[in-house]
Amino acid sequence: MKTGADKGRKRDALIVCGVGAIFSLAVGALSHFFYEWSGGSTAAGIFFPVNESVWEHMKLVFFPFFVYFATALPLATTLNNRVFGAFSATFIAAGFIPAVFYTYTAFAGRAILAVDITVYCVGVLLGFAAAYAAFTRPRSSAALCAAGALGLVFIAACYFTLTAFAPDFFLFVDPRNGKFGLGAG
């Protein structure tokens, strides 16, 4: 039988995830342009897409999620598994983008902007669905919380490092000019 606390937790999780999805969709869409608007600032390039590579487009998910969760979750004390939920959401949403992009372009033979936008939106919604599932489950171990925190730190470190020092790998290539990383824009 569900308790009042369970119902309250589900309501709170729905609010946190709904607001987070709206925030992330809006900020992520706008952040596509922040690097250009900054005049090509290296500091902006660490956080926002610097070119049209798939890797850089995954930042449209990561940094809005990171900012939102870092701000909202300390206040959302009724939710369980907050750190692991944030990691799950981020990992699933950011992973969904390249998986679906490369699958559909293999069949279509090219990128289609309307599909790309839809993939981004669905990825964000799937991420927040994963967060909701984590937030409403029974409290997990401290080890799972620590794993989520380490996962978020690792992902952030990858974005910082691999934007500045992009490897010669398909995920990082700007399809417009064949260049990689900060120098590709």
Buried (B, 14 or more C-beta within 10 A) or exposed (E): EEEEEEEEBBEBBBEBBEEBBEBBBEBBBEBBEBBBEBEEBEEBBBBBBBBBBBBBBBBBBBBBBBBBBEEBBEEBEBBBBBBBBBBBBBBBBBBBBBEBBEEBBEEEEEEEEEBBEEBBBBBBBBBBBBBBBBBBBEEBEEEBBEBBBEBBEEBBEEBEEBBBEBEEEEBBBBBEEEBBBBEBB
